[in-house]
Amino acid sequence: MFDPFKDFDTAGYLRNFAAEKDLDIVKAAEHQLFRANLPEVVHHLAALTDITYADFCRVHKTLFQGLYPWAGQDRSLTAPDSAVHKGETLFAHPADVRRAVEHALRLGRNATTLREFWTATCAPLSDHPSQSRPGPIPWRHSLAWMGRDSSMKSVAASAIPR
């Protein structure tokens, strides 16, 4: 069980507002919130010429604040001592999350670099650590259509602050 906060028994899965422990219920809620809030995210990102770390966090907050009280907050604040991993894949340490996202955003400003980086690095690792079963990050599919130009509009998903 993915439990970076180490309090599943008392606070439920990822400290959700309802303290729900049934992963199927939580995942369904995440999916519904994502779909309901995506138009607001698209509107926000489409208006930007450059996506910053603050924008990245705002997207996460917009999508998931109805389920998680920590949505949009940097993992260095919410789980500073929790190195997140899924299987053998180790994700950025909380102290490095901001730098990792900013690096991904920089890479995404160049369409050629973005395609090469995604193909070589992100595509094989596209499972988000909170998922209990394999599957792509919903962001990758839901936001990919936004990349109508070489801007960073389709890459905010390379690392979600959790």
Residue frames as a rotation matrix with the C-alpha (Angstrom) as fourth column:
MET 1
0.579 0.815 0.000 0.00
0.815 -0.579 0.000 0.00
0.000 0.000 -1.000 0.00
PHE 2
-0.321 -0.625 0.712 1.37
0.582 -0.723 -0.373 3.38
0.747 0.294 0.595 -0.99
ASP 3
0.748 0.557 -0.362 1.37
0.604 -0.344 0.719 5.40
0.276 -0.756 -0.593 2.27
PRO 4
-0.088 -0.884 0.459 3.90
0.476 -0.442 -0.760 8.26
0.875 0.151 0.460 2.23
PHE 5
0.057 0.173 0.983 2.33
-0.619 -0.766 0.170 9.87
0.783 -0.619 0.063 5.32
LYS 6
-0.737 -0.378 -0.560 2.49
0.063 0.787 -0.613 6.60
0.673 -0.487 -0.557 7.29
ASP 7
-0.849 0.492 0.191 -0.98
-0.329 -0.210 -0.921 7.17
-0.413 -0.845 0.341 8.75
PHE 8
-0.708 0.579 -0.405 -3.35
-0.296 0.278 0.914 5.16
0.642 0.766 -0.025 6.54
ASP 9
-0.555 0.488 -0.674 -5.03
0.708 0.702 -0.074 3.48
0.437 -0.519 -0.735 9.53
THR 10
-0.343 0.403 -0.848 -6.04
0.713 -0.476 -0.515 6.78
-0.611 -0.782 -0.124 11.10
ALA 11
-0.323 0.142 -0.936 -6.25
-0.292 -0.955 -0.045 9.23
-0.900 0.258 0.350 8.16
GLY 12
0.706 0.614 0.352 -7.23
0.106 0.400 -0.910 7.00
-0.700 0.680 0.218 5.24
TYR 13
0.267 -0.592 0.760 -5.59
0.941 0.332 -0.072 6.85
-0.210 0.734 0.646 1.84
LEU 14
-0.459 -0.634 0.622 -3.33
0.756 -0.647 -0.100 9.88
0.466 0.424 0.776 1.34
ARG 15
-0.758 0.137 -0.638 -5.11
0.466 -0.571 -0.676 11.82
-0.457 -0.810 0.368 4.10
ASN 16
-0.649 0.590 0.480 -8.21
0.346 -0.332 0.877 12.42
0.677 0.736 0.011 1.99
PHE 17
-0.620 0.412 0.667 -10.91
-0.629 -0.770 -0.110 14.61
0.468 -0.488 0.737 3.55
ALA 18
0.455 0.889 -0.036 -13.22
-0.726 0.395 0.563 11.65
0.515 -0.230 0.826 4.20
ALA 19
-0.245 -0.667 0.704 -10.41
-0.894 0.436 0.102 9.48
-0.375 -0.604 -0.703 5.63
GLU 20
0.789 0.583 -0.191 -11.57
-0.601 0.671 -0.435 6.89
-0.125 0.458 0.880 3.09
LYS 21
-0.110 -0.845 0.524 -9.52
-0.588 0.480 0.651 3.70
-0.801 -0.237 -0.549 3.00
ASP 22
0.404 0.323 0.856 -11.12
0.439 0.752 -0.491 1.97
-0.802 0.574 0.162 0.03
LEU 23
-0.569 -0.782 -0.253 -8.72
0.124 -0.386 0.914 2.62
-0.813 0.489 0.317 -2.83
ASP 24
-0.565 0.424 0.708 -11.39
0.821 0.205 0.533 2.07
0.081 0.882 -0.464 -5.48
ILE 25
0.555 0.798 -0.236 -13.54
0.824 -0.567 0.022 4.81
-0.116 -0.207 -0.971 -3.95
VAL 26
0.249 -0.553 -0.795 -10.60
0.156 -0.788 0.596 7.22
-0.956 -0.273 -0.110 -3.66
LYS 27
-0.765 -0.579 0.282 -9.48
0.333 0.019 0.943 6.56
-0.551 0.815 0.178 -7.24
ALA 28
-0.136 0.804 0.579 -13.02
0.973 0.000 0.229 7.11
0.184 0.595 -0.782 -8.52
ALA 29
0.704 0.357 -0.614 -13.16
0.542 -0.829 0.140 10.41
-0.458 -0.431 -0.777 -6.63
GLU 30
-0.239 -0.870 -0.431 -9.78
0.127 -0.469 0.874 11.45
-0.963 0.154 0.223 -8.06
HIS 31
-0.722 -0.024 0.692 -10.98
0.671 0.223 0.707 10.63
-0.171 0.975 -0.145 -11.57
GLN 32
0.290 0.930 0.225 -14.22
0.946 -0.314 0.077 12.57
0.142 0.191 -0.971 -11.18
LEU 33
0.570 -0.162 -0.806 -12.44
0.302 -0.870 0.389 15.61
-0.764 -0.465 -0.447 -9.71
PHE 34
-0.557 -0.830 0.038 -9.87
0.283 -0.146 0.948 15.53
-0.781 0.539 0.316 -12.48
ARG 35
-0.519 0.416 0.747 -12.55
0.843 0.104 0.528 15.46
0.142 0.903 -0.404 -15.17
ALA 36
0.545 0.818 -0.183 -14.67
0.839 -0.535 0.104 18.12
-0.013 -0.210 -0.978 -13.48
ASN 37
0.612 -0.351 -0.709 -11.76
0.157 -0.824 0.544 20.52
-0.775 -0.444 -0.449 -12.93
LEU 38
-0.186 -0.753 0.631 -9.85
0.815 0.241 0.527 19.96
-0.549 0.612 0.569 -16.17
PRO 39
0.399 0.337 0.853 -11.61
0.820 -0.547 -0.168 22.78
0.410 0.766 -0.495 -18.08
GLU 40
0.994 -0.068 -0.084 -10.45
-0.013 -0.845 0.534 25.30
-0.107 -0.530 -0.841 -15.47
VAL 41
0.261 -0.957 0.123 -6.90
0.241 0.188 0.952 23.97
-0.935 -0.219 0.280 -15.70
VAL 42
-0.051 -0.229 0.972 -6.95
0.985 0.147 0.086 24.12
-0.163 0.962 0.218 -19.50
HIS 43
0.781 0.406 0.474 -8.21
0.483 -0.874 -0.048 27.70
0.395 0.266 -0.879 -19.38
HIS 44
0.843 -0.504 -0.186 -5.48
-0.121 -0.515 0.848 28.70
-0.524 -0.693 -0.496 -16.92
LEU 45
0.020 -0.917 0.398 -2.64
0.413 0.370 0.832 27.01
-0.910 0.147 0.386 -18.81
ALA 46
0.216 0.120 0.969 -3.78
0.976 -0.024 -0.215 28.24
-0.002 0.992 -0.123 -22.22
ALA 47
0.957 0.209 0.201 -3.43
0.208 -0.978 0.024 31.83
0.201 0.019 -0.979 -21.02
LEU 48
0.630 -0.767 -0.120 0.21
-0.039 -0.185 0.982 31.39
-0.776 -0.614 -0.147 -20.01
THR 49
0.744 -0.508 -0.433 3.27
-0.562 -0.125 -0.818 32.03
0.362 0.852 -0.378 -22.13
ASP 50
-0.384 -0.878 -0.285 5.53
-0.397 0.436 -0.808 30.26
0.834 -0.197 -0.516 -19.63
ILE 51
0.714 0.632 -0.301 4.55
-0.040 0.466 0.884 27.71
0.699 -0.619 0.358 -16.98
THR 52
-0.231 -0.770 0.595 6.24
-0.717 -0.278 -0.639 28.12
0.657 -0.574 -0.488 -13.60
TYR 53
-0.841 -0.104 -0.531 6.45
0.247 0.799 -0.548 25.89
0.482 -0.592 -0.646 -10.56
ALA 54
-0.802 0.595 -0.052 3.71
-0.257 -0.423 -0.869 28.00
-0.539 -0.683 0.492 -8.94
ASP 55
-0.142 0.753 -0.643 1.47
-0.987 -0.061 0.147 27.31
0.072 0.655 0.752 -11.96
PHE 56
-0.491 -0.142 -0.860 2.29
-0.252 0.968 -0.015 23.63
0.834 0.209 -0.511 -11.69
CYS 57
-0.960 0.118 -0.255 1.22
0.279 0.308 -0.909 23.60
-0.029 -0.944 -0.329 -8.03
ARG 58
-0.558 0.798 -0.227 -1.90
-0.666 -0.594 -0.452 25.62
-0.495 -0.101 0.863 -8.85
VAL 59
-0.230 0.444 -0.866 -2.91
-0.768 0.464 0.441 22.99
0.598 0.767 0.234 -11.41
HIS 60
-0.701 -0.079 -0.709 -2.55
0.240 0.910 -0.338 20.22
0.671 -0.407 -0.619 -8.83
LYS 61
-0.906 0.390 -0.165 -4.55
0.043 -0.304 -0.952 22.23
-0.421 -0.869 0.258 -6.30
THR 62
-0.397 0.789 -0.469 -7.30
-0.904 -0.423 0.053 22.99
-0.157 0.445 0.882 -8.81
LEU 63
-0.289 0.256 -0.922 -7.61
-0.520 0.767 0.376 19.36
0.804 0.589 -0.088 -9.79
PHE 64
-0.218 0.053 -0.974 -7.54
0.391 0.920 -0.037 17.73
0.894 -0.389 -0.222 -6.35
GLN 65
-0.865 -0.160 0.475 -8.37
-0.310 -0.574 -0.758 20.23
0.394 -0.803 0.447 -3.60
GLY 66
0.108 0.982 0.156 -11.82
-0.874 0.019 0.486 18.68
0.475 -0.189 0.860 -3.26
LEU 67
0.741 0.136 -0.657 -10.25
0.016 0.975 0.220 15.43
0.671 -0.173 0.721 -2.06
TYR 68
0.182 -0.798 -0.575 -6.90
0.914 0.352 -0.199 16.23
0.362 -0.490 0.793 -0.48
PRO 69
0.897 0.175 -0.406 -6.22
0.360 -0.822 0.441 19.08
-0.257 -0.542 -0.800 1.97
TRP 70
0.116 -0.962 -0.248 -2.59
0.155 -0.229 0.961 19.17
-0.981 -0.150 0.123 0.81
ALA 71
0.443 0.088 0.892 -3.37
0.865 0.221 -0.451 19.44
-0.237 0.971 0.021 -2.93
GLY 72
0.776 -0.180 0.604 -1.02
0.277 -0.764 -0.583 21.86
0.566 0.620 -0.543 -4.66
GLN 73
0.803 -0.526 0.280 1.47
-0.542 -0.450 0.709 21.97
-0.247 -0.721 -0.647 -1.81
ASP 74
0.117 -0.874 -0.471 5.10
-0.758 0.228 -0.611 21.06
0.642 0.428 -0.636 -2.31
ARG 75
0.679 0.126 -0.723 5.96
0.164 0.934 0.317 17.61
0.715 -0.334 0.614 -0.99
SER 76
-0.457 -0.884 -0.100 8.83
0.367 -0.085 -0.926 19.16
0.810 -0.461 0.364 0.97
LEU 77
-0.615 0.334 0.714 6.11
-0.701 -0.647 -0.300 20.68
0.362 -0.685 0.632 3.17
THR 78
0.377 0.924 0.062 3.61
-0.874 0.333 0.353 17.83
0.305 -0.188 0.934 3.28
ALA 79
0.990 -0.111 0.085 5.93
0.079 0.945 0.318 14.83
-0.116 -0.308 0.944 3.53
PRO 80
0.631 -0.770 -0.100 9.48
-0.766 -0.597 -0.236 16.14
0.122 0.226 -0.967 3.91
ASP 81
-0.255 -0.774 0.579 10.94
-0.833 0.480 0.275 12.86
-0.491 -0.412 -0.768 5.12
SER 82
0.358 0.515 0.779 9.15
-0.045 0.843 -0.536 10.56
-0.933 0.157 0.325 2.69
ALA 83
-0.651 -0.563 -0.508 11.16
-0.607 -0.014 0.794 9.37
-0.455 0.826 -0.333 -0.30
VAL 84
0.392 0.917 0.077 8.44
-0.603 0.319 -0.731 8.21
-0.695 0.240 0.678 -2.68
HIS 85
-0.760 -0.578 -0.298 9.01
-0.611 0.480 0.630 5.10
-0.221 0.661 -0.717 -4.76
LYS 86
0.555 0.828 0.081 7.02
-0.733 0.532 -0.423 2.56
-0.394 0.176 0.902 -6.67
GLY 87
0.950 -0.309 0.035 8.75
0.302 0.892 -0.338 -0.74
0.073 0.331 0.941 -7.02
GLU 88
0.128 -0.988 -0.089 12.34
0.940 0.092 0.328 -0.02
-0.316 -0.126 0.941 -7.98
THR 89
-0.049 -0.086 0.995 11.54
0.640 -0.768 -0.035 3.45
0.767 0.635 0.093 -9.35
LEU 90
-0.199 -0.109 -0.974 12.58
0.893 -0.429 -0.135 6.19
-0.403 -0.897 0.183 -6.94
PHE 91
0.521 0.463 0.717 10.92
0.701 -0.712 -0.050 9.56
0.487 0.529 -0.695 -7.50
ALA 92
-0.178 -0.629 0.757 12.44
0.051 -0.774 -0.631 12.93
0.983 -0.074 0.170 -6.64
HIS 93
-0.485 -0.070 -0.872 13.11
0.861 0.138 -0.490 13.36
0.155 -0.988 -0.006 -2.93
PRO 94
0.561 0.800 -0.213 10.87
0.826 -0.558 0.083 16.02
-0.053 -0.222 -0.974 -1.34
ALA 95
0.236 -0.552 -0.800 13.85
0.253 -0.760 0.599 18.37
-0.938 -0.344 -0.039 -1.04
ASP 96
-0.777 -0.629 -0.018 14.38
0.092 -0.142 0.986 18.07
-0.623 0.764 0.168 -4.81
VAL 97
-0.057 0.842 0.536 10.81
0.842 0.329 -0.427 18.11
-0.536 0.427 -0.728 -6.11
ARG 98
0.677 0.334 -0.656 10.75
0.044 -0.908 -0.417 21.80
-0.735 0.254 -0.629 -7.02
ARG 99
-0.190 -0.849 -0.493 14.07
-0.643 -0.272 0.716 21.56
-0.742 0.453 -0.494 -8.84
ALA 100
-0.729 -0.043 0.683 12.94
0.330 0.852 0.406 18.41
-0.599 0.522 -0.607 -10.69
VAL 101
0.322 0.919 0.229 9.70
0.758 -0.106 -0.643 20.04
-0.567 0.381 -0.731 -11.84
GLU 102
0.577 -0.159 -0.801 11.50
-0.318 -0.947 -0.041 23.23
-0.753 0.279 -0.597 -12.89
HIS 103
-0.583 -0.812 0.017 13.97
-0.365 0.281 0.888 21.12
-0.726 0.512 -0.460 -14.87
ALA 104
-0.447 0.510 0.735 11.10
0.736 0.677 -0.022 19.29
-0.509 0.531 -0.677 -16.59
LEU 105
0.635 0.701 -0.325 9.42
0.421 -0.667 -0.615 22.61
-0.647 0.254 -0.719 -17.37
ARG 106
0.100 -0.696 -0.711 12.67
-0.587 -0.618 0.523 23.92
-0.803 0.365 -0.470 -18.90
LEU 107
-0.788 -0.389 0.477 13.03
0.071 0.713 0.698 20.79
-0.611 0.584 -0.534 -21.02
GLY 108
-0.100 0.884 0.457 9.44
0.814 0.337 -0.473 21.17
-0.572 0.325 -0.753 -22.16
ARG 109
0.344 0.218 -0.913 10.02
-0.133 -0.952 -0.277 24.59
-0.929 0.217 -0.299 -23.64
ASN 110
-0.460 -0.522 -0.719 11.74
-0.833 -0.027 0.553 22.94
-0.307 0.853 -0.422 -26.59
ALA 111
0.549 0.832 -0.084 9.45
-0.808 0.502 -0.308 20.64
-0.214 0.238 0.948 -28.59
THR 112
0.360 -0.479 -0.801 12.27
-0.440 0.670 -0.598 18.43
0.823 0.567 0.031 -29.92
THR 113
-0.728 -0.647 0.225 13.87
-0.461 0.220 -0.860 18.04
0.507 -0.730 -0.458 -26.49
LEU 114
-0.224 0.742 0.632 10.45
-0.906 0.081 -0.416 17.33
-0.360 -0.666 0.654 -24.99
ARG 115
0.706 0.499 -0.503 9.69
-0.673 0.695 -0.255 14.52
0.222 0.518 0.826 -27.45
GLU 116
0.012 -0.801 -0.598 13.14
-0.257 0.576 -0.776 12.97
0.966 0.163 -0.199 -26.96
PHE 117
-0.757 -0.283 0.589 12.98
-0.604 -0.039 -0.796 13.30
0.249 -0.958 -0.142 -23.17
TRP 118
0.138 0.900 0.413 9.47
-0.945 0.245 -0.219 11.85
-0.298 -0.360 0.884 -22.95
THR 119
0.676 0.140 -0.723 10.30
-0.526 0.779 -0.342 8.90
0.515 0.612 0.600 -25.19
ALA 120
-0.130 -0.873 -0.470 13.52
-0.106 0.484 -0.869 8.03
0.986 -0.063 -0.155 -23.39
THR 121
-0.911 -0.397 0.113 12.68
-0.095 -0.065 -0.993 8.87
0.401 -0.916 0.021 -19.79
CYS 122
-0.616 0.699 0.364 9.07
-0.742 -0.359 -0.566 9.60
-0.264 -0.619 0.740 -18.91
ALA 123
0.124 0.746 -0.655 7.12
-0.863 0.406 0.299 7.12
0.489 0.528 0.694 -21.02
PRO 124
-0.239 -0.219 -0.946 8.71
0.068 0.968 -0.242 4.05
0.969 -0.122 -0.217 -19.37
LEU 125
-0.894 -0.159 -0.419 8.06
0.420 0.031 -0.907 5.56
0.157 -0.987 0.039 -15.91
SER 126
-0.655 0.622 0.429 4.53
-0.286 -0.730 0.620 6.83
0.699 0.283 0.656 -16.53
ASP 127
0.161 0.683 -0.712 3.01
0.654 0.466 0.595 5.09
0.739 -0.562 -0.372 -13.51
HIS 128
0.090 -0.070 0.993 2.33
-0.572 -0.820 -0.006 7.58
0.815 -0.568 -0.114 -10.75
PRO 129
-0.809 -0.550 -0.208 3.55
-0.182 0.571 -0.800 6.21
0.559 -0.610 -0.562 -7.39
SER 130
-0.613 0.614 0.497 0.13
-0.686 -0.101 -0.721 6.50
-0.393 -0.783 0.483 -5.78
GLN 131
0.241 0.723 -0.647 -1.46
-0.914 0.394 0.101 4.10
0.328 0.567 0.756 -8.24
SER 132
0.073 -0.176 0.982 -1.83
-0.665 0.725 0.179 0.61
-0.743 -0.666 -0.064 -6.87
ARG 133
0.389 0.049 0.920 -2.08
0.506 0.823 -0.258 -0.94
-0.770 0.566 0.295 -10.30
PRO 134
-0.647 -0.747 0.150 -0.18
0.528 -0.297 0.796 -0.17
-0.550 0.594 0.587 -13.49
GLY 135
0.440 0.750 0.494 -1.49
0.889 -0.283 -0.361 2.55
-0.131 0.597 -0.791 -15.75
PRO 136
-0.345 -0.614 0.710 -0.49
0.732 -0.649 -0.206 5.81
0.587 0.448 0.674 -17.33
ILE 137
-0.756 0.083 -0.649 -0.65
0.400 -0.725 -0.560 9.12
-0.517 -0.683 0.515 -15.53
PRO 138
0.244 0.926 0.287 -4.07
0.858 -0.068 -0.509 10.54
-0.452 0.371 -0.811 -16.45
TRP 139
0.366 -0.153 -0.918 -2.40
-0.123 -0.986 0.115 13.91
-0.922 0.071 -0.380 -17.13
ARG 140
-0.668 -0.742 0.058 -0.36
-0.041 0.115 0.993 12.51
-0.743 0.660 -0.107 -19.97
HIS 141
-0.620 0.489 0.613 -3.45
0.783 0.423 0.455 11.57
-0.037 0.763 -0.646 -21.94
SER 142
0.364 0.895 -0.258 -5.75
0.885 -0.419 -0.205 14.35
-0.291 -0.154 -0.944 -20.83
LEU 143
0.528 -0.195 -0.827 -3.35
-0.023 -0.976 0.216 17.24
-0.849 -0.095 -0.520 -21.38
ALA 144
-0.380 -0.783 0.493 -1.42
0.512 0.266 0.817 15.93
-0.771 0.562 0.300 -24.37
TRP 145
0.125 0.509 0.852 -3.92
0.991 -0.109 -0.080 17.41
0.052 0.854 -0.518 -26.80
MET 146
0.846 0.200 -0.495 -3.14
0.312 -0.937 0.154 20.87
-0.433 -0.285 -0.855 -25.39
GLY 147
-0.051 -0.980 -0.190 0.38
0.251 -0.197 0.948 20.85
-0.967 0.000 0.257 -26.86
ARG 148
0.800 0.459 0.386 -0.62
0.487 -0.122 -0.865 22.70
-0.350 0.880 -0.321 -30.01
ASP 149
0.766 -0.621 0.164 2.73
-0.335 -0.605 -0.722 24.51
0.548 0.499 -0.672 -30.10
SER 150
0.048 -0.854 -0.519 6.20
0.308 0.507 -0.805 24.14
0.950 -0.121 0.287 -28.66
SER 151
-0.115 -0.063 0.991 5.27
-0.783 -0.609 -0.129 25.68
0.612 -0.791 0.021 -25.32
MET 152
-0.920 -0.391 -0.003 5.13
-0.277 0.656 -0.703 23.71
0.276 -0.646 -0.712 -22.09
LYS 153
-0.233 0.929 0.287 1.34
-0.961 -0.265 0.079 23.34
0.149 -0.258 0.955 -22.03
SER 154
0.581 0.550 -0.601 1.33
-0.524 0.817 0.241 19.57
0.623 0.175 0.762 -22.25
VAL 155
-0.069 -0.748 -0.661 4.06
0.142 0.648 -0.748 18.65
0.987 -0.145 0.061 -19.79
ALA 156
-0.044 0.040 0.998 2.94
-0.853 -0.522 -0.017 19.85
0.521 -0.852 0.057 -16.41
ALA 157
0.834 0.541 0.109 2.44
-0.524 0.716 0.462 16.19
0.172 -0.443 0.880 -15.60
SER 158
0.195 -0.807 -0.558 6.05
-0.244 0.511 -0.824 15.07
0.950 0.297 -0.097 -15.58
ALA 159
-0.696 -0.319 -0.644 5.98
0.506 0.418 -0.754 15.14
0.510 -0.851 -0.130 -11.79
ILE 160
0.309 0.872 0.378 3.01
0.108 -0.427 0.898 15.84
0.945 -0.237 -0.226 -9.57
PRO 161
-0.612 -0.565 0.554 3.86
-0.474 -0.298 -0.828 17.35
0.633 -0.769 -0.086 -6.20
ARG 162
0.492 0.748 -0.446 2.62
-0.071 0.545 0.836 14.82
0.867 -0.380 0.321 -3.69
